[in-house]
C-alpha cells in the first residue's frame, strides 16, 4: 500500500517548524543566555553558561610538546601533541586508546583515577618520555563547575559513570593525587576543558575566526567566546572568556512546551532523567532513532504502515538506533517518516551567533559584519546526509547579516585540550616576557622620592647666582610679584602663543559688585613654513592677526595695554622684556633666539603702521595659568601645565631668587622644568624607549623630563614599546605593519581614548584599526596595558616634581603644614581619564605635610596674561598716585 504525503504529514506536521517559529526559538534562546550570564538570574537559569577560564583561542604561534587526556565515555585517549611554529605551523599527534572496564565506571573515584594514571604511565613508557615533565590538558566531558583553568568540580556523573566520592570534588586534584602516589613520573596539569571547548580550540588553530564550538552526537552542547563584561560570574571586564553553555537543558523551564510534540513527551517520560535536557532530547543522536520508532509505531497502529502489523522489535525501546536514520534517508531521498531531523538545533546555533553578533554590535555599532567560524564535531553532524546542510542553511537564514562558516573538527577534542594548554603556555610565557620589558617603567615609592629630592637639588642650583649657569632647571624670574587681589579693572588685550595655533583675546575685568571677567577671542593658525621661516615673517603674521581681531571687534583705533603669553623658555630682565633662550615645540624661526620677543613684536607693529599697543607684560603659559586660577582662589601660588609640553611655576621668596636684586616679598619663578634630567641625573630611570624617542626628536638630549611626561611624546613611547613587543612576537602575531613603523601615528589622544574606562575593547580595536593595525582581542588588552603603564609613570614623575615644589614653599615659610592650590592646564591633565588622579595621589604620598588642591584653569593662559597686565596696571596706578 502506498502512503500519500498528506497521510504522513498528519504525524510530522508539528515537527516542521516555520521560519517565524525558528526565529522565536532563537530569541527565547538569547534570553536564556542572558539569564545564565547574569549573577542574579544564573541560579534559576536552565542554560547555565558556565565560565571555562579559557581566555584566548590559538593564534598560530603556539610551540611545544604537550600531553592530552580525553575522557568522555567508556574509552579514553592519551595523546602527545607536538605543535611547532617554525614558519610551517605543524601539529604532530600520537595517541593510544584505553578502555575503562565497567566495574571501574561504577567503582570508587580513587580506582578510576589510579587506572587513568596507570594508562598515562604506560603511554609515557611506550614513547620513552617518562623523565620529561610535560604540560597536560585534560578533556573531561561531564557537567563541571570550573573555578580556574586547572580546577573543575564535578557536578554530576552522566553517560553511565557512577564512581563514588568524585561528585563535588576537583577532578584535577584527584588525578594529581593518583600520579603523585605512583611517583614514577610527573606532569604539569595546566587546563581542564570539556569536549565542546576542545572542538573550538582544535578548529581555532586552523581558522583564527573560530570562536564557537558545537557538538551534535550522542548528546549536544555549544560554547563560544563571550565578552568578559557580560560575564557576571567572573571578576573583571577585560577581554573574553569561553562560555560552556550546557545548552541541552534549554527548555527545562517550559519555554519549548509549545513546540514539543506528543512523541517528545513520550521519549522524555521513558528516559533516565525525565524533565531534564529537553532541548538535547529533541536534537541529539541518543534520542533521534527512538523518536522515529515512536512515529512508526503510531503509524502502524493506525494501519498506515507495515499492514498495521507491530513486531516485538518495533515495540522495544531503543531498538531503532539513530544510525539507521541517516541510512534510510540516504536510500529514500527526503520523504517519508524517517526524515525526523528538525530544526531546533539550528535555532540554537542561530541564537549563539545572534548572541555573538549582538555583543559585537554592542561595541562597534552595526557597521561591522560579524565573520565567525563554528568548529563542529559529533556523529549526527558528520554522518547524517542532510543534517549539516540544513543546519548551515537555517543559521544563514536566521542571520542574514553575518558570515558564518562551519568547519569539521577532524582530530577530536583531545587535540583541543592540548591546544588550550599550548595557548595557556604561550600566554603565560608572553605575559612574563612583556612584564619584564615593562618593569623599568613601573616606579617604586623609593624611586619617586629620589626623583623629588633630585628636583629639589636642581631647583636650588637654578636659583643660585653661582650655580645658575650650569643648572638644567633654569628657575627664571618672571617679575610677576603679586597674584590678583580682586580690585583689578579695565579692558586688556592678550596674545597667547605656545603652539601651532595662537589666540588673540579682549579681556574685560570688572571689580566691585559686578566682579568678573568677560572674554572675546579668536584663534589663528601658524603655518609650518612660518614656524620654521624667519623671525620677521613670524611676527608680521602675528601682527596681521591682531589687526584682523581689532577690526573684528570694531576697536581698530584704540590703544590698549597688552599681555603676551609666550610659552617658550625666556630669560626675563623685566616684566615687559623676555629674551628667547631657545625655540621648542617644533618652532625654528630664525633671528629670534637671544632676542627680546617684546621688541620683535613692537617692531612688527611699527612696520605695519596701523595701530599702537602698550605691551605691559610678557609671561609664559604656566604663569598665566597660575594667575587665572589665582583670580578664583587666593591660595593658588603654583602653576602647572601638562599638555603638549610640561612646565611649572610658583611664588618663591625674593631672598632665594639670587638673580634679582632685593630680598623683600615674593616673585613667581618660571621653572622650565622640562629640562630636568638633561644633566644625566635621571639616567637610572630612563628606559631604552625614552632614549629611542629622544634620539629621533628635534632636540636630542634636551628636555628629557618633558619627554617622559608630556603629551607630545607619550604616544611615541607607547609606539616604541609596541614595536619591541611585536619584534619579539609578543603582539600582533609578530607582524610589524608599515603603519606601526611610522613615527607620530600614535597620537596622545589615542592614549586617553584607549584608557577610558567606559570603552569596550571592540572600540580599542577600532582605534587600532584606524591606525592600520589589525588586532585581536588579546592585542587590545596588551595595548591598553602599555598605555596605562606609560601614562601612569608620566603622572607619577610629574607628581614627584610637584611634591618638590610644594615642600619647598612650605619650608621657605617655616611651616609644619601648608595649604596650597595648584592651577593646572593642558590637554593631558584635562582629557586623560586617570592622569590627574595618579598625579594627585603621588603628591599626597610624597608630600604628606602639604594639603594640595588642584584647580583646573578653564580659560587658558590668555586670560592669565590679561590678569597679569591688569595687576601690573593696578600696581602702576597705585605708584603714580
Residue pairs with C-beta under 8 A, 6 or more apart in sequence:
1 307
3 304
3 305
3 336
5 335
7 304
8 299
8 304
8 335
8 336
8 337
11 295
11 298
11 299
11 337
12 295
12 337
12 339
12 340
14 259
14 261
15 261
15 340
15 342
16 342
17 25
17 259
17 342
17 343
17 344
17 347
19 397
21 259
22 343
22 344
22 346
22 347
22 350
22 394
22 397
22 398
23 347
23 398
25 256
25 259
25 344
25 347
25 348
25 351
26 347
26 348
26 350
26 351
26 354
26 398
27 351
28 255
28 256
29 47
29 247
29 250
29 347
29 348
29 350
29 351
29 352
29 354
30 351
30 354
30 355
30 358
32 45
32 46
32 47
32 250
32 255
33 47
33 49
33 245
33 351
33 352
33 355
34 41
35 41
35 42
35 44
35 45
35 47
36 42
36 45
36 47
36 48
36 49
36 245
37 49
37 226
37 230
37 231
37 232
37 233
37 243
38 45
38 232
39 232
39 233
40 232
42 48
42 49
42 232
42 233
44 253
46 249
46 250
46 251
46 252
46 253
46 255
47 245
47 246
47 247
47 249
47 250
48 245
48 246
48 249
49 226
49 231
49 233
49 243
49 244
49 245
49 246
50 144
50 145
50 146
50 243
50 244
50 245
50 246
51 146
51 231
51 233
51 234
51 241
51 243
51 244
52 146
52 149
52 193
52 194
52 197
52 223
52 241
52 242
52 243
52 244
53 146
53 147
53 148
53 149
53 234
53 241
54 149
54 191
54 193
54 197
54 201
54 241
54 242
54 420
54 423
55 239
55 240
55 241
55 242
55 427
55 778
56 239
56 240
56 423
56 427
56 777
56 778
57 200
57 201
57 204
57 208
57 210
57 211
57 225
57 423
58 201
58 204
58 205
58 208
58 419
58 422
58 423
59 208
59 426
59 733
59 776
59 778
60 85
60 89
60 205
60 208
60 733
61 85
61 426
61 729
61 733
61 734
62 83
62 85
62 205
62 419
62 422
62 423
62 425
62 426
63 83
63 84
63 85
63 422
63 426
64 82
64 83
64 135
64 422
64 425
65 80
65 81
65 82
65 132
65 134
66 80
66 81
66 82
66 83
66 134
66 135
66 136
66 137
66 418
66 421
66 422
66 425
67 78
67 79
67 80
67 81
67 120
67 134
67 135
67 136
67 137
67 187
67 418
68 77
68 78
68 79
68 80
68 81
68 136
68 137
68 138
68 139
68 414
68 415
68 416
68 417
68 418
68 421
69 76
69 77
69 78
69 79
69 116
69 120
69 136
69 137
69 138
69 139
69 175
69 414
69 417
70 76
70 77
70 78
70 79
70 139
70 195
70 198
70 412
70 413
70 414
70 417
71 116
71 138
71 139
71 140
71 141
72 139
72 140
72 141
72 142
72 159
72 195
72 413
73 141
73 159
74 99
74 100
74 102
74 105
74 160
75 97
75 98
75 99
75 100
76 97
76 98
76 100
76 116
76 119
77 95
77 96
77 97
77 98
77 412
77 414
78 95
78 96
78 98
78 119
78 120
78 123
79 93
79 94
79 95
79 414
79 415
79 418
80 93
80 94
80 95
80 123
80 127
80 129
80 134
81 91
81 92
81 93
81 414
81 415
81 418
81 419
81 422
82 90
82 91
82 92
82 93
83 90
83 91
83 205
83 418
83 419
83 422
84 90
84 91
84 92
91 205
91 411
91 415
93 411
93 415
94 127
95 414
96 119
96 122
96 123
96 126
98 119
98 122
100 112
100 115
104 111
104 112
104 115
104 163
105 112
105 160
105 161
105 162
105 163
106 161
106 162
106 163
107 163
107 164
108 163
108 164
108 165
109 163
109 164
109 165
109 166
109 169
109 174
110 165
110 174
110 178
111 163
112 163
112 166
113 171
113 174
113 175
113 177
113 178
114 178
114 181
116 175
116 178
117 175
117 178
117 179
117 181
117 182
118 182
120 179
120 185
120 187
121 130
121 182
121 184
121 185
124 130
124 185
130 184
130 185
131 185
133 186
133 187
133 188
134 187
134 188
135 187
135 188
135 189
135 190
135 421
135 424
135 425
136 187
136 188
136 189
136 190
136 421
137 190
137 191
137 192
137 193
137 416
137 417
137 418
137 419
137 420
137 421
138 171
138 172
138 175
138 189
138 191
138 192
138 193
138 417
139 192
139 193
139 194
139 195
139 198
139 413
139 414
139 416
139 417
140 152
140 154
140 171
140 192
140 193
140 194
141 159
141 194
141 195
141 413
142 154
142 155
142 156
142 157
142 158
142 159
142 161
142 194
143 154
143 155
143 156
143 158
143 246
144 152
144 153
144 154
144 155
144 171
144 192
144 194
145 152
145 153
145 155
146 152
146 153
146 192
146 244
147 153
149 190
149 191
149 192
149 420
149 424
150 172
150 189
150 190
150 191
150 192
151 170
151 172
151 173
151 192
152 170
152 171
152 172
152 192
153 168
153 169
153 170
153 171
154 166
154 167
154 168
154 169
154 171
155 167
155 168
156 167
157 163
157 166
157 167
158 219
159 218
166 174
171 192
172 189
172 192
175 189
176 189
179 185
179 186
179 187
190 420
190 421
190 424
190 425
191 417
191 420
191 421
191 424
193 201
193 413
193 416
193 417
193 420
194 221
194 223
194 244
194 413
195 215
195 221
195 377
195 413
195 416
196 213
196 214
196 215
196 221
196 222
196 223
196 244
196 245
196 413
197 213
197 223
197 242
197 244
197 413
197 416
197 420
198 213
198 412
198 413
198 414
198 415
198 416
198 417
198 419
198 420
199 213
199 214
199 215
199 375
199 376
199 377
199 409
199 412
199 413
199 416
200 210
200 211
200 212
200 213
200 223
200 224
200 242
200 375
200 416
201 213
201 375
201 416
201 417
201 419
201 420
201 423
202 375
202 409
202 410
202 411
202 412
202 413
202 415
202 416
202 419
203 210
203 213
203 373
203 375
203 376
203 407
203 409
204 210
204 211
204 375
204 419
205 419
206 407
207 373
207 375
207 405
207 407
208 776
209 371
209 372
209 373
209 405
210 372
210 373
210 374
210 375
210 407
211 224
211 225
211 356
211 372
211 373
212 222
212 223
212 224
212 225
212 349
212 352
212 353
212 356
212 372
212 373
212 374
212 375
213 222
213 223
213 224
213 242
213 374
213 375
213 376
214 220
214 221
214 222
214 349
214 352
214 374
214 375
214 376
214 377
214 378
214 381
215 221
215 222
215 376
215 377
215 378
215 381
216 283
216 284
216 285
216 345
216 376
216 378
216 380
216 381
216 387
216 391
217 284
217 285
217 377
217 378
217 379
217 380
217 381
218 284
218 285
218 286
218 378
218 379
219 248
219 277
219 280
219 284
219 285
219 286
220 247
220 248
220 279
220 280
220 283
220 284
220 345
220 378
221 244
221 245
221 246
221 247
221 248
222 245
222 247
222 348
222 349
222 352
223 242
223 243
223 244
223 245
224 242
224 243
224 245
224 352
224 355
224 356
225 240
225 241
225 242
225 243
225 356
225 777
226 240
226 241
226 242
226 243
226 355
226 359
227 240
227 359
227 362
227 363
227 760
227 761
228 234
228 236
228 237
228 238
228 239
228 240
228 241
229 237
229 760
230 359
231 241
231 243
234 241
238 761
238 781
238 784
239 761
239 777
239 778
239 781
240 777
245 352
247 279
247 280
247 348
248 277
248 279
248 280
248 284
249 276
249 277
249 278
249 279
249 280
250 256
250 278
250 279
250 348
251 257
251 260
251 278
251 279
251 282
252 275
252 276
252 277
252 278
256 278
256 279
256 282
256 344
259 344
260 278
260 282
263 291
263 294
263 295
263 298
264 278
264 281
264 282
264 291
266 294
267 281
267 287
267 290
267 291
267 294
268 274
268 275
268 278
268 281
270 317
271 281
271 287
279 344
279 348
280 286
280 287
281 287
282 342
282 344
283 341
283 342
283 344
283 345
283 348
284 380
285 322
285 378
285 379
285 380
286 322
287 322
288 322
288 325
288 340
288 341
288 380
289 318
289 320
289 321
289 322
289 323
289 324
289 325
290 317
290 318
290 320
291 340
292 320
292 324
292 325
292 337
292 338
292 340
293 314
293 317
293 319
293 320
295 337
295 340
296 305
296 314
296 320
296 337
297 310
297 314
297 315
299 305
299 337
300 306
300 308
300 309
300 310
300 314
301 308
301 310
302 308
305 337
306 314
313 319
314 320
322 379
322 380
323 383
324 338
325 338
325 340
325 341
325 384
326 383
326 384
326 385
326 387
328 336
328 338
329 338
329 339
329 384
329 385
329 386
330 385
332 338
334 386
341 380
341 384
341 386
341 387
341 390
343 390
343 394
345 391
346 390
346 391
346 393
346 394
346 395
346 398
347 394
347 398
349 374
349 391
349 394
349 395
350 394
350 395
350 398
350 399
353 370
353 372
353 374
353 395
353 398
353 399
353 402
353 404
354 398
354 399
356 370
356 372
357 370
357 399
357 401
357 402
360 368
360 370
360 762
361 368
362 760
362 762
363 760
363 761
363 762
363 763
364 762
364 763
364 766
366 401
369 401
369 402
369 403
370 401
370 402
370 403
371 402
371 403
372 402
372 403
372 404
372 405
373 404
373 405
373 406
373 407
374 404
374 405
374 406
374 407
375 407
375 408
375 409
376 388
376 406
376 407
376 408
376 409
377 408
377 409
377 412
377 413
380 387
381 387
381 388
381 391
381 408
382 388
382 408
388 406
391 406
392 404
392 406
395 404
396 404
409 416
427 778
430 729
430 730
433 728
433 730
434 725
434 730
434 782
434 785
437 721
437 724
437 725
437 728
437 730
438 721
438 785
438 786
438 789
440 685
440 687
441 687
441 689
441 789
441 790
441 793
442 789
442 793
443 451
443 685
443 793
443 796
443 797
445 845
447 685
448 796
448 797
448 799
448 800
448 842
448 845
448 846
449 800
449 846
451 682
451 685
451 797
451 800
451 801
452 800
452 801
452 803
452 804
452 807
452 846
453 804
454 676
454 681
454 682
455 473
455 673
455 676
455 800
455 801
455 804
455 805
456 804
456 807
456 808
457 681
458 471
458 472
458 473
458 676
458 679
458 681
459 473
459 475
459 671
459 804
459 805
459 808
460 467
461 467
461 468
461 470
461 471
461 472
461 473
462 468
462 471
462 472
462 473
462 474
462 475
462 671
463 475
463 652
463 656
463 657
463 658
463 659
463 669
464 471
464 658
465 658
465 659
468 474
468 475
468 658
468 659
470 679
472 675
472 676
472 677
472 678
472 679
472 681
473 671
473 672
473 673
473 675
473 676
474 569
474 571
474 581
474 670
474 671
474 672
474 675
475 652
475 657
475 669
475 670
475 671
475 672
476 569
476 570
476 571
476 572
476 669
476 670
476 671
476 672
477 572
477 657
477 659
477 660
477 667
477 669
477 670
478 572
478 575
478 619
478 620
478 623
478 649
478 667
478 668
478 669
478 670
479 572
479 574
479 575
479 660
479 667
480 575
480 617
480 619
480 623
480 627
480 667
480 668
480 868
480 871
481 665
481 666
481 667
481 668
482 871
482 875
483 626
483 627
483 630
483 634
483 636
483 637
483 651
483 871
484 627
484 630
484 631
484 867
484 870
484 871
485 874
486 511
486 515
486 631
487 511
487 874
488 509
488 511
488 867
488 870
488 871
488 873
488 874
489 509
489 510
489 511
489 870
490 508
490 509
490 561
490 870
490 873
491 506
491 507
491 508
491 509
491 560
492 506
492 507
492 509
492 560
492 561
492 562
492 563
492 866
492 869
492 870
492 873
493 504
493 505
493 506
493 507
493 546
493 560
493 561
493 562
493 563
493 613
493 866
494 503
494 504
494 505
494 507
494 562
494 563
494 564
494 565
494 862
494 863
494 865
494 866
494 869
495 502
495 503
495 504
495 505
495 542
495 546
495 562
495 563
495 564
495 565
495 566
495 601
495 862
495 865
496 502
496 503
496 504
496 505
496 565
496 621
496 624
496 860
496 861
496 862
496 865
497 542
497 564
497 565
497 566
497 567
498 565
498 566
498 567
498 568
498 585
498 620
498 621
498 861
499 567
499 585
499 644
500 525
500 526
500 528
500 531
500 586
501 523
501 524
501 525
501 526
502 523
502 524
502 526
502 542
502 545
503 521
503 522
503 523
503 524
503 860
503 862
504 521
504 522
504 524
504 545
504 546
504 549
505 519
505 520
505 521
505 862
505 863
505 866
506 519
506 520
506 521
506 549
506 553
506 555
506 560
507 517
507 518
507 519
507 862
507 863
507 866
507 867
507 870
508 517
508 518
508 519
509 517
509 866
509 867
509 870
510 516
510 517
510 518
517 631
517 859
517 863
517 866
517 867
519 859
519 862
519 863
520 553
521 862
522 545
522 548
522 549
522 552
524 545
524 548
526 538
526 541
528 586
530 537
530 538
530 541
530 589
531 538
531 586
531 587
531 588
531 589
532 586
532 587
532 588
532 589
533 589
533 590
534 589
534 590
534 591
535 589
535 590
535 591
535 592
535 595
535 600
536 591
536 604
537 589
538 589
538 592
539 600
539 601
539 603
539 604
540 604
540 607
540 608
542 601
542 604
543 601
543 604
543 605
543 607
543 608
544 608
546 605
546 611
546 613
547 556
547 608
547 610
547 611
550 556
550 558
550 611
556 610
556 611
557 611
559 611
559 612
559 613
559 614
560 613
560 614
561 613
561 614
561 616
561 869
561 872
561 873
562 613
562 614
562 615
562 616
562 869
563 616
563 617
563 618
563 619
563 864
563 865
563 866
563 867
563 868
563 869
564 578
564 597
564 598
564 601
564 615
564 617
564 618
564 619
564 865
565 619
565 620
565 621
565 624
565 861
565 862
565 864
565 865
566 578
566 580
566 597
566 618
566 619
566 620
567 585
567 620
567 621
567 622
567 641
567 645
567 647
567 861
568 580
568 581
568 582
568 583
568 584
568 585
568 587
568 620
569 580
569 581
569 582
569 584
569 672
569 675
570 578
570 579
570 580
570 581
570 597
570 618
570 620
570 670
571 578
571 579
571 581
572 578
572 579
572 618
572 670
573 579
575 616
575 617
575 618
575 868
575 872
576 598
576 615
576 616
576 617
576 618
577 596
577 598
577 599
577 618
578 596
578 597
578 598
578 618
579 594
579 595
579 596
579 597
580 592
580 593
580 594
580 595
580 597
581 593
581 594
582 593
582 702
583 589
583 592
583 593
584 645
584 674
584 699
584 703
585 644
585 645
585 712
586 698
592 600
597 618
598 615
598 618
601 615
602 615
605 611
605 612
605 613
616 868
616 869
616 872
616 873
617 865
617 868
617 869
617 872
619 627
619 861
619 864
619 865
619 868
620 647
620 649
620 670
620 861
621 641
621 647
621 825
621 861
621 864
622 639
622 640
622 641
622 647
622 648
622 649
622 670
622 671
622 861
623 639
623 649
623 668
623 670
623 861
623 864
623 868
624 639
624 860
624 861
624 862
624 863
624 864
624 865
624 867
624 868
625 639
625 640
625 641
625 823
625 824
625 825
625 857
625 860
625 861
625 864
626 636
626 637
626 638
626 639
626 649
626 650
626 668
626 823
626 864
627 639
627 823
627 864
627 865
627 867
627 868
627 871
628 823
628 857
628 858
628 859
628 860
628 861
628 863
628 864
628 867
629 636
629 639
629 821
629 823
629 824
629 855
629 857
630 636
630 637
630 823
630 867
631 867
632 855
633 821
633 823
633 853
633 855
635 819
635 820
635 821
635 853
636 820
636 821
636 822
636 823
636 855
637 650
637 651
637 809
637 820
637 821
638 648
638 649
638 650
638 651
638 802
638 805
638 806
638 809
638 820
638 821
638 822
638 823
639 648
639 649
639 650
639 668
639 822
639 823
639 824
640 646
640 647
640 648
640 798
640 802
640 822
640 823
640 824
640 825
640 826
640 829
640 854
641 647
641 648
641 824
641 825
641 826
641 829
641 861
642 709
642 710
642 711
642 798
642 824
642 826
642 828
642 829
642 835
642 839
643 710
643 711
643 825
643 826
643 827
643 828
643 829
644 710
644 711
644 712
644 826
644 827
645 674
645 703
645 706
645 710
645 711
645 712
646 673
646 674
646 705
646 706
646 709
646 710
646 798
646 826
647 670
647 671
647 672
647 673
647 674
647 706
648 671
648 673
648 801
648 802
648 805
649 668
649 669
649 670
649 671
650 668
650 669
650 671
650 805
650 808
650 809
651 666
651 667
651 668
651 669
651 809
652 666
652 667
652 668
652 669
652 808
652 812
653 666
653 812
653 813
654 660
654 662
654 663
654 664
654 665
654 666
654 667
655 663
656 812
657 667
657 669
660 667
671 805
673 705
673 706
673 801
674 703
674 705
674 706
674 710
675 702
675 703
675 704
675 705
675 706
676 682
676 704
676 705
676 801
677 683
677 686
677 704
677 705
677 708
678 701
678 702
678 703
678 704
682 704
682 705
682 708
686 704
686 708
689 717
689 720
689 721
689 724
690 704
690 707
690 708
690 717
692 720
693 707
693 713
693 716
693 717
693 720
694 700
694 701
694 704
694 707
696 743
697 707
697 713
705 797
705 801
706 712
706 713
707 713
708 717
708 793
708 794
708 797
709 794
709 795
709 797
709 798
710 794
710 828
711 748
711 826
711 827
711 828
712 748
714 748
714 751
714 790
714 791
714 794
714 828
715 744
715 746
715 747
715 748
715 750
715 751
716 743
716 744
716 746
717 790
718 746
718 751
718 783
718 786
718 787
718 790
719 740
719 743
719 745
719 746
721 786
721 790
722 731
722 732
722 740
722 746
722 783
722 786
723 736
723 740
723 741
725 731
725 732
725 782
725 786
726 732
726 734
726 735
726 736
726 740
727 734
727 736
728 734
730 782
731 779
731 782
731 783
732 740
732 773
732 774
732 775
732 779
733 776
735 774
737 772
737 773
737 774
738 772
739 745
739 771
739 772
739 773
740 771
740 772
740 773
745 771
745 772
746 771
748 827
748 828
749 827
749 831
750 767
750 771
750 787
751 787
751 790
751 791
751 832
752 828
752 831
752 832
752 833
753 759
753 763
753 767
754 764
754 767
754 783
754 784
754 787
755 784
755 787
755 788
755 791
755 832
755 833
755 834
756 833
757 833
761 777
761 780
761 781
761 784
764 780
764 783
764 784
765 775
765 777
765 779
765 780
768 774
768 775
768 779
768 780
768 783
769 775
773 779
775 783
788 834
791 832
791 834
791 835
791 838
792 834
792 838
794 828
794 835
795 834
795 835
795 836
795 837
795 838
795 839
795 842
796 838
796 839
796 842
798 839
798 842
799 838
799 839
799 840
799 841
799 842
799 843
799 846
800 842
800 846
802 822
802 839
802 842
802 843
802 852
803 842
803 843
803 846
803 847
803 850
806 818
806 820
806 822
806 843
806 847
806 850
806 852
807 847
807 849
807 850
809 818
809 820
810 817
810 818
810 847
810 849
810 850
816 849
817 849
817 850
817 851
818 849
818 850
818 851
819 850
819 851
819 853
820 850
820 851
820 852
820 853
821 852
821 853
821 854
821 855
822 852
822 853
822 854
822 855
823 855
823 857
824 836
824 854
824 855
824 856
824 857
825 856
825 857
825 860
825 861
828 835
829 835
829 836
829 839
829 856
830 836
830 856
836 854
839 854
840 852
840 854
843 850
843 852
844 852
857 864
